[in-house]
Each structure stands twice: as structure tokens, then as C-alpha cells.
Amino acid sequence: MLIHRLHLLASISLVSLILLTLGWETVFAPLKPGGSWMVLKTLPLLFILPGILRGRLYTCQYASMLILAYFAEGVVRTLTDQGLSAHLAAVEILLSLTFFIGDIFFVKLSKRLPA
């Protein structure tokens, strides 16, 4: 069923984005050698993860607004960073857009279902 695929798409992209942000700021291309405080940007994603995995509509609704901050960060860092960091930012853009699309259509279709 389409609604389940959309939920799965949103869930997988969110988990992938969490792993990307953790790896990016600790191992792959941290702002400072050895890691940086930018790893804290993962906390809001971890906060919404349980609600997204359970398909809670309220969480999905506000997560679609929250994820736009990660999209914006990806755009800025794609344009300003160089090397691996710029490539990771492009992946962040892709994952945040994938989550956003899967999430908003999941919410839309869920609201159409009979109660």
C-alpha cells in the first residue's frame, strides 16, 4: 500500500540523515579535528525519531517543518564548504528532501483514511 511505502521512505531517510549528521561531525569532516559541537544538530532528529517510526501524525506534521532547517543547512554548506564536507551537504539536501516528500504525502494520505 502506498501509505506504508511513504512511511517507510520517511523513516529510512530520517535514520539515514541521523547517521549522516553523526558521522559528518564526528568522523568524516568535522569542523575541528576530533569532532565538534555541531554534532548536537542530531538531537532534534533523535527527538522526533520515535514518533516518526510509530507514524504519529502530530510528530510527522511538525517534523516536516523541522526538516527544512536541515535542508537549508545543506544548501548553505554545499555552497560554502569544500571537499568532502560539500559532498556530505549535498547528501543532506537529498535526504532532507526525501524525508520531506515522504512525510508530507504520508500525512496527507493518512488524514484521508476513515477514522
CYANA upper distance limits for C-alpha pairs under 8 A (distance plus 0.5 A):
  1 MET  CA      5 ARG  CA      7.09
  2 LEU  CA      6 LEU  CA      6.71
  3 ILE  CA      7 HIS  CA      6.74
  3 ILE  CA    106 PHE  CA      6.21
  3 ILE  CA    109 LEU  CA      7.03
  3 ILE  CA    110 SER  CA      7.71
  4 HIS  CA      8 LEU  CA      6.61
  4 HIS  CA    106 PHE  CA      8.50
  5 ARG  CA      9 LEU  CA      6.52
  6 LEU  CA     10 ALA  CA      6.68
  6 LEU  CA    102 GLY  CA      5.38
  6 LEU  CA    103 ASP  CA      7.40
  6 LEU  CA    105 PHE  CA      7.48
  6 LEU  CA    106 PHE  CA      6.00
  7 HIS  CA     11 SER  CA      6.58
  7 HIS  CA     55 GLY  CA      7.50
  7 HIS  CA    102 GLY  CA      7.09
  7 HIS  CA    103 ASP  CA      7.29
  7 HIS  CA    106 PHE  CA      6.46
  8 LEU  CA     12 ILE  CA      6.50
  9 LEU  CA     13 SER  CA      6.60
  9 LEU  CA     98 THR  CA      7.91
  9 LEU  CA     99 PHE  CA      7.41
  9 LEU  CA    102 GLY  CA      6.27
 10 ALA  CA     14 LEU  CA      6.59
 10 ALA  CA     52 ILE  CA      8.36
 10 ALA  CA     98 THR  CA      7.42
 10 ALA  CA     99 PHE  CA      5.00
 10 ALA  CA    100 PHE  CA      7.82
 10 ALA  CA    101 ILE  CA      8.31
 10 ALA  CA    102 GLY  CA      5.41
 10 ALA  CA    103 ASP  CA      5.94
 11 SER  CA     15 VAL  CA      6.75
 11 SER  CA     49 LEU  CA      8.47
 11 SER  CA     52 ILE  CA      6.96
 11 SER  CA     53 LEU  CA      6.51
 11 SER  CA     99 PHE  CA      7.97
 12 ILE  CA     16 SER  CA      6.54
 13 SER  CA     17 LEU  CA      6.52
 13 SER  CA     95 LEU  CA      6.02
 13 SER  CA     96 SER  CA      7.82
 13 SER  CA     98 THR  CA      6.91
 13 SER  CA     99 PHE  CA      5.90
 14 LEU  CA     18 ILE  CA      6.72
 14 LEU  CA     45 LEU  CA      7.95
 14 LEU  CA     49 LEU  CA      7.93
 14 LEU  CA     95 LEU  CA      7.85
 14 LEU  CA     96 SER  CA      8.14
 14 LEU  CA     99 PHE  CA      6.72
 15 VAL  CA     19 LEU  CA      6.79
 15 VAL  CA     49 LEU  CA      8.23
 16 SER  CA     20 LEU  CA      6.54
 16 SER  CA     95 LEU  CA      7.80
 17 LEU  CA     21 THR  CA      6.60
 17 LEU  CA     92 GLU  CA      7.12
 17 LEU  CA     95 LEU  CA      6.59
 17 LEU  CA     96 SER  CA      7.74
 18 ILE  CA     22 LEU  CA      6.70
 18 ILE  CA     42 THR  CA      6.56
 18 ILE  CA     45 LEU  CA      6.97
 18 ILE  CA     46 LEU  CA      7.76
 19 LEU  CA     23 GLY  CA      6.52
 20 LEU  CA     24 TRP  CA      6.26
 20 LEU  CA     88 LEU  CA      8.24
 20 LEU  CA     92 GLU  CA      7.96
 21 THR  CA     25 GLU  CA      6.66
 21 THR  CA     39 VAL  CA      7.26
 21 THR  CA     41 LYS  CA      7.96
 21 THR  CA     42 THR  CA      6.65
 22 LEU  CA     26 THR  CA      6.60
 22 LEU  CA     39 VAL  CA      6.43
 22 LEU  CA     42 THR  CA      7.13
 23 GLY  CA     27 VAL  CA      5.76
 23 GLY  CA     28 PHE  CA      6.42
 24 TRP  CA     28 PHE  CA      5.37
 24 TRP  CA     29 ALA  CA      5.83
 24 TRP  CA     30 PRO  CA      6.57
 24 TRP  CA     85 SER  CA      8.13
 24 TRP  CA     88 LEU  CA      7.67
 25 GLU  CA     29 ALA  CA      6.58
 25 GLU  CA     30 PRO  CA      4.71
 25 GLU  CA     31 LEU  CA      7.45
 25 GLU  CA     35 GLY  CA      6.24
 25 GLU  CA     36 SER  CA      6.61
 25 GLU  CA     37 TRP  CA      8.44
 25 GLU  CA     38 MET  CA      6.65
 25 GLU  CA     39 VAL  CA      5.72
 26 THR  CA     30 PRO  CA      6.08
 26 THR  CA     34 GLY  CA      7.15
 26 THR  CA     35 GLY  CA      4.79
 26 THR  CA     36 SER  CA      7.22
 26 THR  CA     39 VAL  CA      7.37
 27 VAL  CA     34 GLY  CA      7.92
 27 VAL  CA     35 GLY  CA      7.29
 28 PHE  CA     84 LEU  CA      8.20
 28 PHE  CA     85 SER  CA      8.46
 29 ALA  CA     84 LEU  CA      7.14
 29 ALA  CA     85 SER  CA      6.16
 30 PRO  CA     34 GLY  CA      7.76
 30 PRO  CA     35 GLY  CA      5.67
 30 PRO  CA     36 SER  CA      6.49
 31 LEU  CA     35 GLY  CA      7.45
 31 LEU  CA     36 SER  CA      6.47
 31 LEU  CA     38 MET  CA      8.32
 32 LYS  CA     36 SER  CA      6.17
 35 GLY  CA     39 VAL  CA      8.21
 41 LYS  CA     45 LEU  CA      8.28
 42 THR  CA     46 LEU  CA      6.83
 43 LEU  CA     47 PHE  CA      6.60
 44 PRO  CA     48 ILE  CA      6.98
 45 LEU  CA     49 LEU  CA      6.62
 46 LEU  CA     50 PRO  CA      8.27
 48 ILE  CA     52 ILE  CA      6.72
 48 ILE  CA     59 THR  CA      7.12
 48 ILE  CA     63 ALA  CA      7.41
 49 LEU  CA     53 LEU  CA      6.59
 50 PRO  CA     54 ARG  CA      6.71
 51 GLY  CA     55 GLY  CA      6.58
 51 GLY  CA     56 ARG  CA      5.78
 51 GLY  CA     59 THR  CA      6.09
 51 GLY  CA     60 CYS  CA      7.86
 52 ILE  CA     56 ARG  CA      6.62
 52 ILE  CA     59 THR  CA      6.89
 52 ILE  CA     60 CYS  CA      6.50
 55 GLY  CA     59 THR  CA      8.41
 55 GLY  CA     60 CYS  CA      7.63
 56 ARG  CA     60 CYS  CA      6.73
 57 LEU  CA     61 GLN  CA      6.54
 57 LEU  CA    107 VAL  CA      6.73
 57 LEU  CA    110 SER  CA      8.37
 58 TYR  CA     62 TYR  CA      7.04
 59 THR  CA     63 ALA  CA      6.36
 60 CYS  CA     64 SER  CA      6.71
 60 CYS  CA    103 ASP  CA      6.81
 60 CYS  CA    104 ILE  CA      8.16
 60 CYS  CA    107 VAL  CA      7.36
 61 GLN  CA     65 MET  CA      7.67
 61 GLN  CA    103 ASP  CA      8.38
 61 GLN  CA    104 ILE  CA      7.88
 61 GLN  CA    107 VAL  CA      7.57
 62 TYR  CA     66 LEU  CA      6.80
 63 ALA  CA     67 ILE  CA      6.45
 64 SER  CA     68 LEU  CA      7.49
 64 SER  CA     99 PHE  CA      8.40
 64 SER  CA    100 PHE  CA      6.05
 64 SER  CA    103 ASP  CA      7.03
 64 SER  CA    104 ILE  CA      7.17
 65 MET  CA     69 ALA  CA      8.27
 66 LEU  CA     70 TYR  CA      8.09
 67 ILE  CA     71 PHE  CA      6.99
 67 ILE  CA     96 SER  CA      6.56
 67 ILE  CA     99 PHE  CA      8.25
 67 ILE  CA    100 PHE  CA      7.33
 68 LEU  CA     72 ALA  CA      6.63
 68 LEU  CA     96 SER  CA      7.72
 68 LEU  CA    100 PHE  CA      8.38
 69 ALA  CA     73 GLU  CA      6.66
 70 TYR  CA     74 GLY  CA      6.59
 70 TYR  CA     92 GLU  CA      7.61
 70 TYR  CA     93 ILE  CA      7.88
 70 TYR  CA     96 SER  CA      6.96
 71 PHE  CA     75 VAL  CA      6.80
 71 PHE  CA     92 GLU  CA      7.31
 71 PHE  CA     93 ILE  CA      5.56
 71 PHE  CA     96 SER  CA      6.09
 71 PHE  CA     97 LEU  CA      7.50
 72 ALA  CA     76 VAL  CA      6.72
 72 ALA  CA     93 ILE  CA      8.41
 73 GLU  CA     77 ARG  CA      6.51
 73 GLU  CA     89 ALA  CA      8.15
 74 GLY  CA     78 THR  CA      6.35
 74 GLY  CA     89 ALA  CA      4.97
 74 GLY  CA     90 ALA  CA      6.67
 74 GLY  CA     91 VAL  CA      8.44
 74 GLY  CA     92 GLU  CA      6.04
 74 GLY  CA     93 ILE  CA      5.67
 75 VAL  CA     79 LEU  CA      6.84
 75 VAL  CA     89 ALA  CA      7.51
 75 VAL  CA     90 ALA  CA      7.86
 75 VAL  CA     93 ILE  CA      7.22
 76 VAL  CA     80 THR  CA      6.62
 77 ARG  CA     81 ASP  CA      5.65
 77 ARG  CA     85 SER  CA      8.04
 77 ARG  CA     86 ALA  CA      6.56
 77 ARG  CA     89 ALA  CA      6.33
 78 THR  CA     82 GLN  CA      8.15
 78 THR  CA     85 SER  CA      8.18
 78 THR  CA     86 ALA  CA      5.00
 78 THR  CA     87 HIS  CA      7.50
 78 THR  CA     89 ALA  CA      5.77
 78 THR  CA     90 ALA  CA      6.51
 79 LEU  CA     86 ALA  CA      7.82
 80 THR  CA     86 ALA  CA      8.10
 81 ASP  CA     85 SER  CA      6.53
 81 ASP  CA     86 ALA  CA      5.57
 82 GLN  CA     86 ALA  CA      5.60
 83 GLY  CA     87 HIS  CA      7.19
 84 LEU  CA     88 LEU  CA      6.64
 85 SER  CA     89 ALA  CA      6.64
 86 ALA  CA     90 ALA  CA      6.86
 87 HIS  CA     91 VAL  CA      6.95
 88 LEU  CA     92 GLU  CA      6.69
 89 ALA  CA     93 ILE  CA      6.79
 90 ALA  CA     94 LEU  CA      6.87
 91 VAL  CA     95 LEU  CA      6.62
 92 GLU  CA     96 SER  CA      6.47
 93 ILE  CA     97 LEU  CA      6.59
 94 LEU  CA     98 THR  CA      6.58
 95 LEU  CA     99 PHE  CA      6.58
 96 SER  CA    100 PHE  CA      6.53
 97 LEU  CA    101 ILE  CA      6.59
 98 THR  CA    102 GLY  CA      6.60
 99 PHE  CA    103 ASP  CA      6.26
100 PHE  CA    104 ILE  CA      6.54
101 ILE  CA    105 PHE  CA      6.72
102 GLY  CA    106 PHE  CA      6.48
103 ASP  CA    107 VAL  CA      6.71
104 ILE  CA    108 LYS  CA      6.60
105 PHE  CA    109 LEU  CA      6.55
106 PHE  CA    110 SER  CA      6.45
107 VAL  CA    111 LYS  CA      6.67
108 LYS  CA    112 ARG  CA      7.23
109 LEU  CA    113 LEU  CA      7.23
